[in-house]
Amino acid sequence: MKNAARLFDCMAIQAQSPQANFLNAKVNGAWEAYSTTQIHTQVYQLAAALMDMGISAGDGTTEGRDKVGLISNGRPEWVIVDLAVQLIGAILVPLYPNIALKEIEQILTEAEVKCIFVSDKGLCSNVTAVQVKVPSLTHIFSFDRVDGCTNWQEILKPVPKTGIDRINEISNTIKEQDVTTIIFTSGTTGRPKGVMLTHKNIVNNVTGSSQVLTQIPLNHQRALSFLPMNHIFEKMCMYIYLFNGFSVYFAESMDTIGVNMKEIKPDIFTAVPRLLEKVFEKIMIEGNKLQGLKRKIFNWSIALAEQFENAGKGPWFKLQLALADKLVYSKWRAAIGGEVKAIVVGSSACPVRLARIFTAAKMVVLEGYGLTETSPVISVNYYNATNRRFGTVGKLIADVQVKIADDGEIITKGPSVMVGYYKNNELTAEVLQDGWFHTGDIGAFDNDGFLKITDRKKEIFKTSGGKYVAPVPIENRMKESPLIEQMMVVGAERKFTSALIVPSFPNLKLWCDQNKIICTSNETLLKEPAIIAQFQLIIDGFNTEFNHVEQVKKFTLLPQEWTIDGGELTPTGKMKRRIIMEKYKNEIEEIYAGNINGTLVTH
């Protein structure tokens, strides 16, 4: 990457070592490989087609460059569109596949998107429904065959040498400081903000993050991709793969990840903590089906992994770990292909317990930290044991500066910090001061330079007694209980701190089986006195780790998981606290209706 200044410079690097299985996807139930030559040919064909439609770099300014929309799951076509748009100096505006119609309309209108690519029939219908309200939008193209929608293959035609020369002439004028994408953040509150990222922003982050890979003993340089590529975390990681000679396989869906992993045997993949939680739930369900000695060995291996430290615990612990690996952990790895060396985790805090367990099982969790506005990585835990620490988000990557402000806020500076928010100078000036981006997160460095996130600045609340409570550390710690799936601490302007809790129903039902409690509906389960008492024990145990004002005095158990479709979570899985508080305002009021020693509320 020495001479790389723009994202599409990866193509010249790829051309030096072409691959037969460069990008890979399932087609009609079978894996289909796309060679480097095939992908590059289609990139140029699409670039030429876009130019023929009048899509261009305009006057070269961010406002003047034409915008191209993209709503799709991860697939080779996503990469092709991104590179083609870059080559002609236009700007990509990617959206989440599960985004609401209102937000589609808002984003396409604000960005004045001229044409858009969608993956399937459902997304084509969504965009068609808002097209009449978006004056700039003239073309919709689909990747799948969709009746009534132009398939993207129809606009791909052979490009003569003169056409290729014309595209190259344009691409040679594109500078590293030019904006290449505008990513509208989902946001936990308010209207999405368009983050403008330049080639330099993302390339710098790719370069710094690529250094993490040099420590990992990769057997095949094979990666599985399944997170939404419009999220900068997955897009930046994709360009790590594209610059470093990986073969990339796109999972069919979130439901087929396990099957796809067994098929392709990846060395590495990116994930959000929620996925690790789901994987571990399945491990526990299978483990609890075991009987006798096998069950005891399984439980012993879990307890051992929970004690794992990166620095090791002496010869006896290592001997036990090796035995547990042979008997138990190796089977976990085999279930996901047997070759996984590292799991790169981002988007939200990873429970420390899970990080320990997966790392002990030789699937090293590399938890990092960053924001869309920072392209995104600020810090990350490395593969080498001396450069990773549980409970932190690692050390700063190259070229990133971080200071802790007087109020504890993390502020950062460097080549990967955005140029600003699209058409929003006021908000840009608020978060970018003298080149320092104010993250809104509260954190601190330990003595060895590892960064730890302690809370979200805007989420800290004050009780009616005037005491401040940081909810995130409480939530993250208590969610380490296998029985707690989701949790939101509340108590702003109230007498005490309380919580909304969504149990992990798969684990709760296992607990019920062990305690001879008949499982019916979720609602019925949560009225069982024994279950309420069990959650009280869990809360009481964790409360000892917090000061009096932070301790959860009451809680309510909720029967339905918070989801993106339900509106409680952002597309990246973060809680929309304001939405959740509004949705469960009656439950919250019931919590505070009694006195501090009142009966626990369940629903």
N, C-alpha and C positions, 0 to 999 in steps of 0.2 A: 504493500500500500504506500510505498515511498513517494510515488508520483501522483497519487490520487488526490484530486482536489474537489471533484464532483462525484455524486453517487454513481452516475452512469459510467464513470471510469472503470468500474468493475468489469465492464464488458471486454475491454482491451486485455485485462488480466486473464479473464476466462478464455479468451481466444488463444492464449499461449499454451493452455493445457485443456483442450476441449474434452468433455465427458459425454459418454453415451447415455448416462442416466443422471443428467444434470438436475432437472426438476421432474418430479414423479407424482402421479395422481391416479386414483381408482377411476376406471372407465368401464361401465357395464360389469362391475364386480371383479375386474382384474387390474393389476397395477400396469400403468402405461408410462414408459420412460420418454422424456423429451430431451433430446441431445442439446448441447450448447449451440450447435449450428442451427437447429430447428428454432430454438428460442430467439437467437439473434436475428434470424431471418424474419420471424413474425414481428419482432420489435420494430424493425425497419419498415416492414409492410404497414404496420399500424401507424407509425409516425408519418408515413407518406399519405395514408388515408386521412389522418387528422388534418394535415396541411391542406389537402384538397378540399376539406370542409371549411377551411378558413380559420382553423385553430392555429394560433401563433403566439410569438413572444410580444407582439404588439410593439409598444414603444420602449420595452425593456424594463419598465417600472413594475412593481408588484401589482399596482392597480391596473396597469395597462396589459399585463399578460393575461391571456385567456385561461379560464378555469375549466378543468375537466373533472366531473364527479365519478365516484366509484363506490358501489355498495355490493360487497360480495364476501363470501367466506374465503378462507385461504385456498388458493389454487394457482397453477402456473399462469393463468390468464391475468391474475392480479399483478404479478411481477412484470409481465409483458406490458400491460397498460402503464404501469408506473414508469418503466424505462422509456417507453415511447413518448410519453408526455414530457419527460425530462429532456430528451434529445432535441425537441423542437422549441424548448424554452417556455412551455406553458406550465401551469401550476396544478398539481393534483389536489383534489378536495375529497378525501375518503370519509365515508360515513359508516357507522355501525350497522350490521345487517338487521339488528333487532330494534332499531331506532323507531320512534313514534312518527306518525305522519306529520304532526305539527312541526316537529324538529326538522324533518326532511325539508319541508316547505321553507322554514326559517333559514336553514343553512344554504340551500340552493339559491334562494332569493338574495341573501346577504352577499354571497360569494359571486353572484351573477354567473352561475355555471351554465356553459353553452351546450355541452353534451355530457351524457352520463352512461356508464357501463354498470349493468346489474347482473347478478349471477343466475337468477331463476325467475319462475313465473310469479311467485308471490311478491318479490321485490319489484318486478316490472309493473305489476298492478299498483303497488304503492306509489311508485314514481309517476305513473300515468295519472293517478288520482290527483296529484298536486301540480302536474305540469301546467294546467291552465292558469294557475296562480303564480307561475314562475316565468315571466316574460322572456328571459334570456335563454331558456332551455328549448333547444330546437331538435335534438336527437337523443333517442334512447336506444341502446344496444344491449343485447343479452348474450351471456355466455352459453347457457342452455338453449335448446330449441324451444321457443315460446311462440305460440300462435299470435299473430298481430304485432310482433315485435321484431325488429331487424336483428338478425343474428350477427355477431361481430365478425364471423368468418366471411360474411358476404362482402365486407368492405376491404378485405385483404387481397391485394393483387401483387403479382411480381413487380419488383422495383428495378428499373434499369439503372445502369451505373451512374447516369446523370442524376437520377433521383437520389441515389445514395450519397453522391458528392454534394448534392444540395442540402441534405440533412446534416452531413458532417460539417459543412460550412457554417450552418446555424449553430450546431452543438459546440463548435470551436469558439463561438462568441460568448458562450455561457460562462459566467464567472462563479467562483466559489461563494461569493457573498450574495448571489441571487437566491431569492426565495424559491424553493422547489415544491413545498407543500404547505397547505393550511389545514391544520388538524383542529377540528372543533371539539373541545373537551366536553365530556358528558356532564361533569359538574355535579356536586351533591346538592347544590341549591342554584336557583336562578337559570338564566338563559345561557346556552353554550357560548364559549369564547373561542374565536378563531386564532389559534397559535401559529404564527408565521415562523417556519424553520427554513434556514438556508442549507445549501449543499455543505457549506463549511460546518454548520452546527452538527449535522448528522454524521458527516465523514469523521470529524474529530472524535465524536463519541464512539463510532465504530472502531477507530484506531485504538483509543484507550481501552475499550472493552475487549478488543481482540487479544490484548495482552493476557487476559484471564485464561484464554484458551491454550496458551503455550504451555501451561502447567498440567493440562489434562491429558492423560495417556489414551488418546483416541485411536481405536483400532481401524475404523473405516471412514472417519469423517462423514458420518451419516446422521442427519438431524430429522426429527419429526416436528412438523409445524401444525398447530391446531388452534392457537389463539387468534383473535381477530387482527388482521394485518393493518387495519387502519389505526390501531393503537400503536403509539411510537415505540413501545417496548418490543413488540413482536416485529415491527418493521425494522428497527435498528438491528435486532438479532438476525433478521433475514439478510441484511446487508453484510453482517459478519460472515455469514455462510457464503454469500455471493462473492465476497472479496477473498475468501480463504479456501476456496476449492472444495466445498462441501457438496454432497448430494443431498438434496432436500426432498422430503416426502410429505405431502399434504394429507392429513387425516381426513377420512370421509366425513366425520362429524364428531362431536363431543362424546357421543354414545359408543363410537367404535374405536376409541383411542387404545384401549387395552388390546383388542384384536389386531389393530394396525401395528402396534409395537411388536407383537409377537411375530408378525409377518416380515417386518423390515429390519428389526434388531438395531434400533438407533443407539448412537453413542451418547447423545445429548438431546435434551428438549427443554423448552421453556414452559413454565406453568405458573398459575396463580395458586395461592395457598388453598383455595377452595377445592381444587382438583386433588391436591395431596390429602386433604381431609377425606374426600370421597374414596380415594384409593385405600387409605388406611381403614376406613370403615369396612370395606370389602374384605381386607385382610383379617380384621377382627371377627367379622361374621363367619368366615371360613374357619378361623382358629377356634372359635367357640363351638364349632360342630365336632371338634376332636374329643376323644374320650381317654380316660386313664392316663398313662404315662405320656402319650403324645400331647395331651392337653397341658400337662404340667410343664413339659419342655417348651411348649409354645408360650405359656405365661411367663416362664423364667426368661425366655429370650426377649420378650417385650420389656420386662423389668430391667434387664441388663442394658438394653438399648437406651432406655430412659436415663441411664446413668452415664452415658457416653460423653467424653470430653475430647475436644480436638487434640489436646496435648497428651492424651493417654492417661492411664491410671495404673501403670506398673505392669510387670510380667504376668501376674495372676489374672488380672482383668483381661489382658490381651489374649491369654490362653482360653479363658471362658468365651471371649468374643469370637475367637476362631472356631470353637466348638459350636456356638450358636449359629455362626455363619454356615457351617457345613450342614447342620440339621434343619435350620429354619430360613435364614436370610437368603441363602442361595436360591431357594424355591421362589421367594418374592421376586428376585431379579429375573429368574427364568420366565415368570408369568408376564413380564414386559419385554421379553426378547433376550435377556441374559447379557446384553452388552452395555447397558446404561452405566456411564461413569459419573455423570453430573446432571443435576436438575437446576436450571437457573430460575429463581423465583422472584417475582416482582408484583407490582400493583397494590398489594396491601401487606400488612404484617403477617409473617409466617409464625404460627405457634412454635415456641422453642421446643416443646416436646416432640413435635413432628420432625423438626429439623434434626434433632438428636437421633431419632429412630431411623430415619432414612439414611443419614450419614453413617450411622453404625452399621447399616446393612450395605455399605459400600456404594450407595447412590448419593453422592455428596451434594447437599443442598447449598447452592450458592445464592444466598439472599442478598439482594441489592436494594438501592433506593434512588429514586429520581422522580421527575415530573415530566409531563409533556413539554413544558416550557424549557426543560434542560436537556432535551433530545435523546433519552431521558436520564441516563445513568450519572449519578453523582458519586456514589460509592458502591462497593460490592465486596462480598466475602470471596476470597480466592480458593482454588482447589487445594493448594498447599496448606497443610494444617496450621503452620505458623502465621498464615495470613487470613485466617478466618476465626470468628469467635461467635458462639451462640448468644442470642439476645441482642446482637448488633446488626447493622446493615453494612458492616465491613469498613474498608479503608477507601480513601478518595482515589479515583482513577486519575491517570495522567492529565495534566493541564486544568484540572478543576480546583478552584479555591473555595474554601468554606470558612465563614466566621459565625460565631454564635453571638447574636445581638444581646443587649443588656436584658431584654425580656425573655431570653432563651430561644428566640426564633433563629432558625437556620437560614443564613443568607449565603448566596453562592455567586461566583463570577468565573468566566472562562469562555472559550470559543464555542462551547455547545449551548450557551444560553441564548434563547430566542431573540429575534429582533423586535418583537412586540406582538400585540393583539391586533388582528385585522380590523381596520376602521374603528379603532377604540383607543385613541391617544390618551384619554383620561385614565383609563384603567392601566394602560402600559406605564404611564408615569407613576402610578401608585405602587406598582410592584417592582419596577426597574428604577433604582436610584443610584446614580453614579456608576452604572454598570453592574451593580449588585442586585440580583434577583431575590426578592423576599418570598420564601417558599410557603410561609404560613404554617410550617411545622415547627414544633418545639423539640430540641434535641441537645446532645452534649457529646463531647469526645471523652473516651476513657484515657488512662495514662499512656496507652500504647497506640493511640491514634485511631481507634475503632469508633465509628459514629453510631450513636444510639438515638432512635426516635422515641420521644416520650409522649408526645401528644400532638394534636392538631390545634393550632392557636385559636381558631374560631370555635372549636368544640368545647373548650374549657368553660365551665359555668360556675356561677356563684350561688350558694344556697341563701335562703332568707336570713341566715345568721351571718352572712357576709364572708363565708369561707369559700375558697376556690377548690373546685374538684376537676381533675383531669380524667375524663372517662376512659380514654383508650387503653392506658396501662391496666386498668381494672378489668376491662372487657377482654383484653388479650390474655391476661393471666387466668381468668376464670374459664375462658373457652378451651383451656388446656384439659379441662375435665372431659372425658369421653362422652359424658351425658349432655353436654352443652354444645349445641350446634351454632346458635347465633345469640347475641346478647347486646342490648343497648342500655347503658346506664343513664338515668334521668335524675333530675332534682334541681333544675334551675329555679331559683326563687322559692324553693320549697324548704321545709324544715329538716329534711334528711334525704339521703341518697337512696334510690331504689333502682330496680332494673326490670326490663322486659326480656324474657328468656324464651327462646325457641329450643326445645330439647332436640337432641340427636335421636330421632325416633327409631332408627335401626338398632342403635346401641341400647336405647331404653327398653325396646322389646326383648332384647337378649337378657337384660337385667330382670325384666318381668318373668321370663322363662325360668331363670335361676332362682327367683324368689316366689315361684308358683302363683304369680298374678296373671289372671286371664286377660289377654290383649284383645280389645275390640276396636273401637274407634279412638283416634287421637284425643278427642274431646273427653271421652269416658276415662281414658287412662289418666289424664291430668287431674281428675277429681279424686283419684285414689289417695287416701291418707298416707300410705306407705311411700308413694312416689313423692308427694309433697315433702314428707319428712326427709327423704333421701336428698332432695335438692337443698333442703335447709342445711343438712350436714355438709354438703359441698360448699355452699355459700359461707357457712360458719368457718370452715377450714381455711378458705382463702382470705376471709375478712381479717384474720390475725396478721396478714402481711401488710395491711393498710392502716393509716391513721383513722381516728374515730370518725371524722367527717367524710372520709372516703368509703367507709364500710357500707355495704348494701344492707339496709335495714328491712326492706320488704322487696318482694318480687312477684311477678305474675308470669305464669307459664302459658305460652300461646300454642295453639294446635297447628298453625300453618307456617311453613317455612317462608321467609322473605325471599323474593325472587326479582329478577329484572322485569319479567312480564307483569308481575304484580305491582310494579312501580316503586317497591321499597329499596331496590338496589340500582346503582348506576350500571351501565354496560360493562364496567370493569369490576363489578362486584362490591363496590363501596356502599355503605349504608347512606340512604337519604334521610338523615335524622329528622329534618322538618316534616317530611312526608310521613315517616313512621309515627312521629309524635301526634300528627293530626289524625292519622288512621286509627290509632289506639288511644285517643284522648279520653274516651270513657273508661278504659282499663286503668289509665294513669290516674284519673280522678278517683277511682275506687281505691287505688293503693293509698292515696292520701286522705281518704274520707275518715279513716279511723285514727287512733293515736299510734305512737311509735311502736308499741308492743302489740298492735292489732294482729288479727289472723291473716295469714298469707292469702293473697288473692290468686285464684287460678281460673282459667277459661278454657 
